Amino acid sequence: QLETLEQDEQERLEVRAHPVEKRTHMVSHQHGMTVTKTLREGEADPQCWSFSYGRDEIQGLMPEGASLLLLRVLACRRAVPPGLIFPAIDTEGHLCTSSY
């Protein structure tokens, strides 16, 4: 019964003096989880979006860090159980499914 309490993710891309920085912050709280996405392009002011999901929606959530760990375990076992599907958060911060 592992649970993600908080996760930060940062990505920075510099192309010809035009940096793009993306940040994602996920935090668990009493009613579920809040995902905050921040995008900054060049010198422009950052754009920010926030999404909240209830506990029922994120039951069994597989964020990126946990997914990498699971992939390593599956590779060591050399087997993937059929129908292995988890709720996940996509690159835009929306709820989706991840299947293996």
N, C-alpha and C positions, 0 to 999 in steps of 0.2 A: 504494500500500500504506500508506495512512494508518491510524493506530491511535489510539484514545482511550486516553490514559495515566491521566488523572484528570479527573473532572468533579464540580462542586458545583452544587447547585440549591437555592434557598431560596424559599419562598412564605409570606407572612404575610397573614392576614385578620383584621381587627378588626371585630367586630359587637357593638355595645352593651357595651363593656368586657369582652368575652370573646374575647381574641385566640387565634387558632389558628395555629401555626407548623409548617410541614412542611419538612424538610431531607432531601436525598438526596445521598449522597457515593458516587461510583463510583471505584474505583481498580484499575488493572491490576496484576497480579503474575505471577510466573513460571508459575503453573498456570492462570491465567485472570483472572477479575475478581470483586471483592467489591463488593456494593451494600449500603449501610447507610442505612436509612430511620429518621428520628426525627420523632415527632409530639408536640407539646406543646399542650395545650388549657387555656387560662386559667392558673391558678396551679398546676395539677397537675404532678406529676413527669413528665418526658418518657418516652415509650414508645419503645423502640428495637427494630428488627428488622434482621437481617443475612442476606444471601443470597450464596452463592458459586456461580460458574458456571465450568466448565472451558473451556479454549481452543477445543475442538471446538464447544461449544454457542454460543459468541459470535463465531465466525468471520464476519466481515462486519457486526458489530454496528453499528447506526445509532442512537447516542444522540441526545437532543433537539437539542443544539447542531449536530451534523453533519447532522441531518435538515433543520434550517432552512437551512443552507448548500446542501444538495442541492435543496431546493424553489426556492431563488433561481436556481440554475443551470438547472433544468428550466423555470422561467418565462422566463428569457432565451432559451432555445432553443425555447420554445413547443412542446415535444414531451416525451412521457413514453414511454420504451421499454416495450413490452408485457412483462408478467410481472415488473415491478420490485418484488421482495420482499426485505426484510432482517430479520434478527433485531433485536429492540428490547427495551427494558425498560419495562413498563407503570407506571402511577402507584403501584402497590402494591409495585414492586420485583421483579416476576416476569418471567421471559422470555416474550416473545410475538413476533408477527411484525407488520411494518409494510409495507403495500403501497401503491403509488402509482398 
